Amino acid sequence: MAHDRLIVALDTPTALDGLGLVERLGDSVSFYKIGLGSLTTGGLALANELKQEHGKRIFLDMKFFDIANTVEAAVRGISQFNFDFLTVQGDPHVVRAAKEGAAGTDLKILAVTVLTSLDRGDLDDCLIRDGAIPDLVQERAGRAFEAGADGVIASGHEAQLIRALPNSSDRLIVTPGVRPEGSDAGDQKRIMTPAQAIKNGADHIVVGRPIYKAANPADAADAINASIRLNSV
């Protein structure tokens, strides 16, 4: 279903703003991402309301990273809300701990490979080992899958490489940094259009500003959904 493949990022100033956007989008969108930027302004309560009262699917983008015991406990607490996706950093010990915390629930653990806002220069600044970003993403994805991740977060530029991994056939690829043709890249560096991302193997794409800053957000979402339907296989 095309609506499920589009995930709208609710990067709004407050939970009330987020709820207002959801109401404007109506049936055009059934899947929402709520991240760290919204956590201190009612984001968790909004996520729970959208899930329980509006029947929306929820992607909680927390990117957890800590010692295994802490990650496991945090994920166990999150899993009680019956959300759909949760992100953690793609380090194997983090992924394994998150899967332990989510055991017995339907919560999908998605491992972050390399943020789409980073390029090789940024990785150098962070003392990340040498290598082309696509190769590093593919390797991190493979290790995350081995650790039990249900899927990965990766740019559409690397989706094909990830799909080539032998253990990727039943795993999800969720692609942020998606920008419709002609949109401003903003703070993203490795961007791709919705059509390209889907063609390259993404199961879901995450779109924020091009929708919530549009004059008519529902029309913007409908256009992206149409593009997804045309390019789905």
C-alpha positions in Angstrom: 0.0 0.0 0.0 1.6 3.3 -1.1 0.3 5.2 1.9 2.2 2.9 4.2 5.4 3.4 2.2 5.4 7.1 2.8 6.4 8.1 6.4 5.9 11.8 7.2 8.3 13.3 9.7 6.4 15.3 12.3 9.2 17.7 13.0 6.8 20.4 14.3 7.5 22.9 17.2 4.9 21.3 19.5 2.7 18.2 19.7 -0.3 20.4 19.0 1.3 21.6 15.8 1.9 17.9 14.9 -1.6 16.9 15.6 -2.8 19.8 13.5 -0.7 18.7 10.6 -2.0 15.1 10.9 -5.5 16.5 10.7 -4.7 18.5 7.6 -3.1 15.4 5.9 -6.1 13.2 6.7 -6.3 10.0 4.8 -3.3 10.9 2.6 -0.9 9.7 5.3 -1.1 6.7 7.6 2.5 6.5 8.9 4.4 9.1 10.9 7.9 9.6 12.3 8.4 11.2 15.7 12.0 12.0 16.6 14.2 13.4 19.3 13.4 17.0 18.4 9.8 16.4 19.5 10.4 14.4 22.6 10.5 17.3 25.0 7.5 19.0 23.5 5.0 16.2 23.9 6.2 13.9 21.1 5.8 10.6 23.0 2.3 11.5 24.1 1.5 12.5 20.5 2.9 9.2 19.2 0.7 7.3 21.6 -2.4 9.3 20.7 -1.9 8.9 17.0 -1.4 5.1 17.4 -4.2 4.5 19.9 -6.9 7.0 18.9 -6.2 7.7 15.2 -5.0 4.2 14.1 -1.8 5.6 12.6 1.4 3.6 12.3 4.3 5.1 14.3 8.0 5.3 13.7 9.8 6.4 16.8 13.2 7.8 15.7 15.3 7.8 18.9 18.6 6.5 17.6 19.4 4.9 21.0 23.1 4.4 21.8 24.4 3.3 25.2 25.6 0.3 27.1 23.7 -2.9 26.3 21.8 -3.0 29.6 20.5 0.6 29.2 19.5 0.1 25.6 17.6 -3.1 26.5 15.8 -1.4 29.3 14.9 1.7 27.2 13.5 -0.4 24.4 11.5 -2.6 26.8 9.9 0.5 28.1 9.1 1.8 24.6 7.7 -1.5 23.4 4.7 -1.3 25.8 3.2 1.4 23.5 2.9 -0.9 20.5 4.7 1.4 18.1 5.8 0.0 14.8 9.4 1.1 14.2 12.2 2.2 16.6 15.7 3.3 15.6 18.9 2.5 17.4 22.5 3.1 16.3 23.8 0.3 14.1 26.5 -1.0 16.3 26.0 -4.8 16.8 25.9 -4.6 20.7 23.2 -2.0 20.5 21.1 -3.9 18.0 21.3 -7.1 20.0 20.3 -5.3 23.2 17.4 -3.6 21.5 16.1 -6.9 20.1 16.2 -8.3 23.6 14.2 -5.3 24.8 11.6 -5.7 22.1 11.3 -9.5 22.5 7.7 -10.8 22.4 6.4 -7.6 20.7 5.9 -6.5 17.1 8.2 -3.5 17.4 10.7 -3.5 14.5 14.3 -2.5 15.4 15.9 -0.4 12.6 19.6 0.2 12.7 21.1 3.5 11.7 24.0 3.0 9.2 25.4 6.5 8.3 23.2 9.6 8.6 22.1 11.1 5.3 23.2 14.6 6.6 26.9 13.4 6.7 29.5 13.1 4.0 33.1 11.8 4.0 34.4 15.0 5.5 32.0 14.7 8.4 33.1 11.1 9.0 36.8 12.2 9.0 35.9 14.8 11.7 34.3 12.0 13.8 37.4 9.8 13.4 35.5 7.2 11.4 37.8 4.9 9.5 38.7 5.5 5.9 36.5 4.2 3.1 33.8 5.3 0.7 30.4 5.9 2.4 28.5 3.3 0.3 31.0 0.6 1.3 30.8 1.6 5.0 27.0 1.7 4.9 26.8 -1.8 3.3 29.2 -3.2 5.9 27.3 -1.6 8.8 24.0 -2.9 7.4 25.4 -6.4 7.1 26.6 -6.4 10.7 23.3 -5.0 11.9 21.4 -7.8 10.1 23.7 -10.4 11.7 23.0 -8.9 15.1 19.2 -9.3 14.4 18.1 -5.9 13.1 14.7 -6.0 11.4 15.9 -3.3 9.0 18.2 -0.4 8.5 18.1 3.4 8.0 20.1 4.2 4.9 20.2 6.7 2.0 18.7 5.7 -1.3 22.2 5.9 -2.7 23.1 2.8 -0.8 19.8 0.9 -1.0 20.9 -1.2 -3.9 24.1 -2.3 -2.2 22.2 -3.3 0.9 19.7 -5.3 -1.2 22.7 -7.2 -2.6 23.5 -8.5 0.8 22.6 -12.2 1.2 20.7 -11.6 4.4 18.7 -8.6 3.3 15.8 -10.2 1.5 13.4 -10.1 4.5 14.8 -6.9 6.1 13.4 -3.4 5.8 15.2 -0.4 4.2 13.9 2.9 5.4 15.3 5.9 3.5 15.3 9.5 4.9 16.8 12.5 3.1 14.2 12.2 0.4 13.4 15.3 -1.6 10.8 15.5 -4.4 12.2 17.0 -7.7 13.0 20.7 -7.2 12.9 20.7 -3.4 15.5 22.4 -1.3 18.1 19.9 0.1 18.2 21.7 3.4 20.7 20.1 5.8 20.7 16.8 3.9 23.8 15.9 1.7 23.0 12.5 0.3 19.5 13.1 -1.0 17.3 11.3 -3.6 13.8 11.7 -5.1 11.0 9.4 -3.9 10.9 7.6 -7.2 14.6 7.0 -7.2 14.6 5.7 -3.6 11.8 3.3 -4.3 13.4 2.0 -7.5 16.7 1.4 -5.6 15.0 -0.8 -3.1 13.7 1.3 -0.2 10.6 -0.1 1.5 9.7 3.2 3.1 10.7 6.8 2.5 10.7 9.5 5.1 9.7 13.0 4.1 9.4 16.0 6.3 9.8 19.6 5.2 8.6 19.2 1.6 5.3 18.1 3.0 4.8 20.2 6.2 6.1 23.4 4.6 4.0 23.0 1.5 1.0 25.3 0.9 -1.2 22.3 0.8 0.5 19.4 2.7 -2.2 16.8 1.6 -1.6 17.6 -2.0 2.2 17.3 -1.5 1.7 13.9 0.2 -0.7 12.7 -2.6 1.9 13.6 -5.2 4.6 11.6 -3.4 2.2 8.6 -3.0 1.4 8.7 -6.7 5.1 8.6 -7.5 5.6 5.6 -5.1 2.7 3.7 -6.8 4.2 4.4 -10.3 7.6 3.1 -9.2 6.7 0.2 -7.0 7.4 -3.3 -8.2 
